[in-house]
Amino acid sequence: MRRLRLGEVLRLRKEVVHPHDKPRGRAVFVGLEHLESGSGLRTGALDVDLEHLTGRKPKFYKGDMVYGYLRPYLNKVWIAEFDGLCSVDQYVYEVDGSLADAEFVAWFIRSPHYLARAPVQTGPGQLPRIRLEEVAAIEVDLPDLDQQRLLVSAIRAQMAEVARARSAAEFQLDAVRALSSARSSEVFHTSEVTRWPRKRLGDLASNDDAFADGPFGSHLKTAHYSERGARVIRLQNIGRGTFLGEDKVYIPIEHYWTLERHSARQDDVVVAALGDGERPAGRACLVPPDLGPALVKADCFRIRLPGHVLAPGYLAAYLNSPDSLGRMAGAMRGATRPRVTLSIIREVEIPLPPVVEQVHMTRKLNEELAEAGQLLQRLEQELVTIESLPEALLRRAFAGEL
């Protein structure tokens, strides 16, 4: 085992393709966006026409190590599988094969040991970065080449196990989410439901307080936030059927009274104007009983309809159904900035059985979704644990414990 500086093992390639040189032909471009963090995997590439090249591009060759020096904690290190070009925020190194295995060095740079020794620089208006001379000065412990290759093989094998575990957990997550979505859709498409009258939410309002959005502009700004007082309900608090209460923001109670028309209280339904993925725009939840004085912020809406006509839980369940979310997504299409609006919400048509039936349906659906939610939570925690394994594995590998 010997300790060397990376500058003794790596040789910086300085070949650059520049538009001023009027290059011709085509090349494959691999940028930071095409590299997966921490794994060394390439997820994409671009075929580029060199005659239309914008800006200079470093050149790499098969077997070179391509290293993203911006935000080095992302661990974007790739061993090139072919010749090509990369972005100027990547260093290209040729590894001295008489001293080190290229993959061994790449795994070292992805490891916590490297980051602990790397003096990452941050300047005003700049992303964190590591400079050439700083990379060169970092020390690495090098066993003989055979031992390096054995360690690389062991890392590969264990990373493959991690990838399989991740894929299995993600498959199960997708299956549970699909099942929950299907059940939410199914409950509103039974033959009985199709016989019920459908009513516009706007037609069910009994007063001007039925619908509210967040305060406009300067009426509620970050500068108004305080350590206690009235709770501010923001986008990140609105889950799909669940109020997410960990992210807490308050305003002074005196300021709250000036914004009371934006208030939200227990069993009001709050709706998110923006979202994507698992938290789509139009998702809704009930305001919980223990929140105290509260109001909705911009991009959030509050619905307060007569309880003898429409049970709040039933309304939230319908708004979260694929049927309602799909209709709202359709209503947003073509907008300059796609978002749910109060006008869209007022136009939502909801199947309207007797309130007793609404409550019964909602209770049954919530029980089924709660079981799925508990399973989702376990799977998500399992995925978090799996995602932490590569770092732990590399920590052990370069501490001589693998």
N, C-alpha and C positions, 0 to 999 in steps of 0.2 A: 504494500500500500504506500503510495506516495502522494503528497499534497502539492498541487500545482495551481498557478493562477490560470483562469480561463484564457487569458491573453496568450498563454504558452500553448494552448490546445486549439484555439480558434484563429482562423485567418479571415479577416473581413474581405469580402468581395466588393470591388469598387466599380464593377462594370455597370454602366447606366445607358439605357436607350432614351435619347432626347429628341423631341420633335424637330429641333433645329438641325439635326443631322439628316432629316428627310428619310426616315426608315421606310422600308417597303415590306409587304408580306403580312402575315398574321402571327399572333402569339397568344399564349394562354396567360391570363392575368389572375393572380390569387391575392386578394386583399385580406385585411383583418376580418372583414365580414364573412369571409369564406372559411374561417378556422374556428373550431369548437374550443371553448375554454377548457384547459386542464387535461384534455385527452390526446392531443396531437392529431385529431381527425380533421380532414378537410371536408367541408359540407357543400362546397360548390366551387365555381371558377367562371371566368368570362373569356370568351373568344374575342380578341380585339384586332381591329384593323390598324396596323402601325402607321398608316398614312394619316389617320384621324386621331392619333394619340394626343391626349391633353396632359401636358406636364411630363417631367422626366420619371422614368420607372427603373428601379434597380433590377438587374438580371440575376436569376438563379439557375443552377444546374441540378440535375438529378443527384440526390444524395446530400445536397447542401442543407444546412439548418436555417430556416427562415423564422425570425424572432420578432414579434411585435413589441417594440420598446415603449409605446404609449400605454399607459395603465398596465404596467407589467404584472400586476396582481391578477390579471385575467388569464395569465399563463398560456398565451397563444404562441405555441412553438410547434413548428411543423418540419418534418424531414421531407424534402421535395421528392415527389415520385416521377417528375419529368422536368424538362427545361422550361423556363417561362419568365414572367415578370411579376413583380410585387409592388406594393405601394411604398412611398418614401418614409412611412412611419414603421417600416420593418427593416431590421438588419439582416443581411445575408452573410452567413459564415460557411467556410469550408473547414471541416473538422480534420485535424491531423490524425489519420487512421493508424499511425504507428504508436500513438499515445492513448487514444480514446476511441470508443465506439460512439458513432454519432447519436444513436438512440439513447445510449447511457447519458450522454451530455444533455440531450433534450429532456429526458425525464428528470435529471437533476435540476434543470432550470425551471421545470414545472413544480418542483417540490417546495415545501415550506422552508427547508434549509437554505435554499437559494434566496428566497424572498427575505429571510431573516438577515442575510448578509448584504442584500442589495440596497444601496443608498438611493431610494427613489426621490427624485427632485420634483418639487411643485413650485411654480412661479405664478405671479399675477396673470390671470387670464389664460393659463396654460394647463393642459391635462398633465397628470403625473407621468413622469418618464424616467428612464434610466439611460445615461449617456455611455458612449462607446468605451471611454476610459474606465468607467465604473464597472461595466461588465467585465472588462479585461482584468480588473484588479481582484475580482471575487475568486476565492480559493475553492478548489474541489478536491476531494479525496478520491484518488484513482487506484483501484486494485488492478491486477494485470488484466489484459484484454479478455482472456477466457472467463475470468470472474465477472467482468463487466457484462459480457454477453449472457452469462447464466442469470445474472440479476435482471437484465432486460427481459429475458424469457419468463422469469417468475413474475415480473410486474405485468407483462402482457397477459399471462394466464389469469392473474387475479383481477386485472381490469376487465377482462372478458367476462368473468363471473359477475362482476359489478354491473356490467352492461346488461347481462341476461336478467339479473335481479331487477334492474331499473325497468327493463322492457315488460317484465311480468307484472310489476306493480302498476305501471302506466296502463297496461291492458286492462287490469282489474278496475282501475279508477275509471277508465272510459266506459267499461261495461256497467258499473254502478251508476254513473252519471246518465248514461243512455236509458237505463231502467227507470231512474227517477223521472227523467223527462217524458218517457213513454207513459208512465203512470199518470203524470200531471196532465198529459194530453188526453189519455183514455177516459179519465173521469168526467171530462167535459164534452165527450162525444158519444155517450150512451144514447140508446133510443129514447129513454125518458127525458134526458136533457134536451134533445132536439125538439121535444114538444113544449118546452117552457118558452114563455115570451122572452124576447131579447129587448133590453132597454139601453139607451144611451146613458152614460154616466151623467152627462150634462143635464138630462131630463129628470134625474133623480134628486138634483140639488134643491133644497128647501130654502136656502138663503145665500147671500153673497159670500159667506164664510166657508162654503163647501170645498172650494179649491183655493190653494195658496201656493205661491212660489217664494223663492228667497228674496231678501232685500236687494234692491238694485244699487249698483255702483258703490258710492262712498258711504252708503248707510251702514254697511257692514264690511269692514276691512280687517286684515290681520292685526292692524294696530289697535283694534278694539278688544282683542282677546285678553283674558285675565285668568288668574289661577282658580277662581271660583265664580259662581253666579249661575246664569242660565246656560243650559247646554246648547251647543250649536251642532245640528245634525248635518253632516257633510256626506259627499258621495261615498267616501270610504266606510261610512257607517251603515250603508244600505246594502245588505246582502240579498240573495234571492230567497226570500222567505224568512230570513234571519236578520235581526238587528245586531250589527257588529260593534260592540260597545267599547272595545279596548282603546281606540283612538279618541281621546277626549279633548274637547276645546270648549271654553266658556267665554261669556261676555258678562260684564257687570249687570246686575239685576236692574239697575236704573236705566241702562241702555236698552235692555230687553223690553221694558214697558213701552218704550217709544216705537218698538217694532212688533207689537203684540199681534197685529193682523197676520204675521208670518208664523204664529205660534204652532206648536205641535204638542199634543198631550196623549196620554194612554189610549191605545186602540185606534188612534188616527193611523191612516195608511200613508207611508212616505214612499215616493217613487224617484228613481234616479233618471236624470235626463241623458246622461252619457254612460258609456260602458262598452265592453267587448268581451269576447270569450265566455268564461264561466260567469261573468258578472255583466250581462248585456244591458244596454240602455232599455229602460222600461221596467226593470226589475223592481220589486216592491217588498216591503215588510211592515209589520206593525210596530208602533212606538211602544216600548216596554213600560210596565207600570211603575218602575222605580227611577225613572229618568228625571222627574222634577220639572221645573219650568224649562221649556225648550223651544227652539225655533229652527226652521229649515234655512239652509244657506242657498246661495245661487246654484243652479243646476240640480236642485232638489225640489220636489213638489210635495205638498201635503193634501190629502183628501179626507174630508170629514162629512160623510153622508148620513142620512137618518138611519139609525140602527134598527128601527122597526121595519125597514124596507130592505136594507142591505147589510148583512153581517160583515164587519170589517175583515175578519179572518177569511171569509169566503171571497171578498174582493181581492185581497192580497194573493190568495191562491190562484184566482183566475188571471190576474195580471202577470203572474209568474209562469203561466202555462205556455207551452209552445204556440198555441193558437193566438193568444194575445200578443206575445212578444213578436211573433212573425208579422202580425198585422201592423204593429207599431213600427217595426223595421221597414215595412213596405211604405208606410206613410212618411218616413224620413228620407226615402230615396230621392235624389235629385236636389236636395237642399245643399246650399253652399257649405254649411257646417252641420252635418247630420246630427240631430239631437231630437229627443222627445220634447214636445211642447205641451203647454196646458190645453191648447186647442186639440191636439191629438188625443190627449187623455179624455177630454170631454166627449170626444166622438167614439170612444171605445164602447162597443155593444156587449153587454154581459147577459148570459142566460139567468133568468130571475125566478127561481122556485120560491115557495114560502120560506120565511126566515128559519123556521124549525128545520127544514130540509137542508138549507144552506149550512147551518151549524153542524148537522149530522155529517154531511159530506166532508166538510172541512176537517172535523175531528178525525174521521176515518183516514182521510188523505194524509193529514199531518202525522198520524201514528205510523203509517207506512213509510213516509218520507223520513221520519225521525230515525227509524231503523237503518235506512239507507245512509242517512247523514252520519250516524255513528260509525258505520263501516267505512264511509268516505274519510272520516277523520282519522281512523286507524291507518288506512292506506296512505293518506297524505303524510302522516307521521313516519310511516315506514319508508316512504320515498325520501323524506328529509334525511333520515338515517342513512339510506343508500347513497344519497348525494354527498354525504360527508366522508364516505369510505375512501375515495381516491386520495384525498389529502392525507388521511390517516395512514393509508398504505404507503405513500411516498415518504412520509415522515419516518416510518419504520424502515423502509428500504434503505434510505441514506443515513440511517443511524446504525446500520449493520445488524438489524433485527429480523430481516426477512430470510 
